[in-house]
């Protein structure tokens, strides 16, 4: 879908997110493409390593770490 929008030269903002096992690959893809993303218990109960998160805040911290790794490889 993103490729079709890119080919059409779409300039609309995009929100990329996934559910369950697709949550973390799509969060990472969103950061790599510069898209908005979101994460919370409504998407997944699991952290990127497969362990259960204790809170939404823990999921958000994991997303922030992914963003830092993508945007600041030495972070």
One Martini backbone bead per residue (centre of mass of N, CA, C, O) as a GRO file, in nm:
protein
   75
    1UNK     BB    1   0.058   0.063  -0.022
    2UNK     BB    2   0.293   0.263   0.004
    3UNK     BB    3   0.386   0.239  -0.289
    4UNK     BB    4   0.128   0.352  -0.417
    5UNK     BB    5   0.145   0.629  -0.277
    6UNK     BB    6   0.423   0.703  -0.380
    7UNK     BB    7   0.360   0.679  -0.688
    8UNK     BB    8   0.124   0.909  -0.643
    9UNK     BB    9   0.248   1.140  -0.466
   10UNK     BB   10   0.170   1.137  -0.179
   11UNK     BB   11   0.121   1.384   0.108
   12UNK     BB   12   0.000   1.227   0.318
   13UNK     BB   13  -0.045   1.131   0.615
   14UNK     BB   14   0.081   0.845   0.805
   15UNK     BB   15  -0.050   0.555   0.975
   16UNK     BB   16   0.143   0.301   1.133
   17UNK     BB   17   0.006  -0.022   1.225
   18UNK     BB   18  -0.027  -0.309   1.443
   19UNK     BB   19  -0.103  -0.650   1.524
   20UNK     BB   20   0.058  -0.826   1.725
   21UNK     BB   21   0.304  -0.960   1.532
   22UNK     BB   22   0.290  -0.668   1.363
   23UNK     BB   23   0.369  -0.433   1.542
   24UNK     BB   24   0.691  -0.406   1.530
   25UNK     BB   25   0.744  -0.404   1.224
   26UNK     BB   26   0.554  -0.147   1.177
   27UNK     BB   27   0.692   0.050   1.362
   28UNK     BB   28   0.962   0.041   1.219
   29UNK     BB   29   0.858   0.122   0.938
   30UNK     BB   30   0.752   0.396   1.020
   31UNK     BB   31   1.023   0.519   1.103
   32UNK     BB   32   1.171   0.471   0.831
   33UNK     BB   33   0.938   0.651   0.668
   34UNK     BB   34   0.812   0.886   0.861
   35UNK     BB   35   0.578   0.786   1.021
   36UNK     BB   36   0.324   0.742   1.198
   37UNK     BB   37   0.249   0.601   1.528
   38UNK     BB   38   0.136   0.323   1.738
   39UNK     BB   39   0.095   0.201   2.086
   40UNK     BB   40  -0.081  -0.073   2.256
   41UNK     BB   41  -0.301  -0.291   2.397
   42UNK     BB   42  -0.480  -0.277   2.131
   43UNK     BB   43  -0.235  -0.425   1.972
   44UNK     BB   44  -0.042  -0.529   2.221
   45UNK     BB   45   0.110  -0.729   2.494
   46UNK     BB   46   0.389  -0.727   2.350
   47UNK     BB   47   0.709  -0.721   2.323
   48UNK     BB   48   0.965  -0.754   2.105
   49UNK     BB   49   1.068  -1.022   2.281
   50UNK     BB   50   0.767  -1.155   2.385
   51UNK     BB   51   0.700  -1.019   2.632
   52UNK     BB   52   0.501  -0.904   2.876
   53UNK     BB   53   0.346  -0.623   2.937
   54UNK     BB   54   0.263  -0.398   3.209
   55UNK     BB   55   0.226  -0.149   3.000
   56UNK     BB   56   0.192   0.105   2.787
   57UNK     BB   57   0.458   0.246   2.862
   58UNK     BB   58   0.638   0.006   2.782
   59UNK     BB   59   0.565   0.012   2.483
   60UNK     BB   60   0.658   0.302   2.429
   61UNK     BB   61   0.954   0.264   2.510
   62UNK     BB   62   1.013   0.063   2.284
   63UNK     BB   63   0.952   0.258   2.051
   64UNK     BB   64   1.167   0.468   2.127
   65UNK     BB   65   1.409   0.278   2.089
   66UNK     BB   66   1.363   0.228   1.791
   67UNK     BB   67   1.384   0.521   1.700
   68UNK     BB   68   1.672   0.570   1.805
   69UNK     BB   69   1.808   0.349   1.631
   70UNK     BB   70   1.725   0.472   1.354
   71UNK     BB   71   1.808   0.789   1.405
   72UNK     BB   72   2.041   0.675   1.627
   73UNK     BB   73   2.263   0.428   1.600
   74UNK     BB   74   2.430   0.506   1.882
   75UNK     BB   75   2.192   0.487   2.109
   0.00000   0.00000   0.00000
